[in-house]
Amino acid sequence: MYYRRRFPLPLVLGVVIIGVVSGNYIWRPYLEKYWAEKALEAKQSSAKEGEMTASNVQMPEKS
């Protein structure tokens, strides 16, 4: 009874591309800052784990 019209594929693709490009333009600085902080945090935590592991392990003395 009712005809349901779909959106044409080129229109949908155009909207998706515009959304991705504008989102990238808007959010890129914030995301780069966020991931830089996460990488630094991960590096510091792995360095701490390395220090704790190294301080707990005692090297045998050579005689």
ABEGO torsion letter per residue (X at the ends): XBBBBBBBAAAAAAAAAAAAAAAAAAAAAAAAAAAAAAAAAAAAAAAAAAAAAAAABBBBBBX
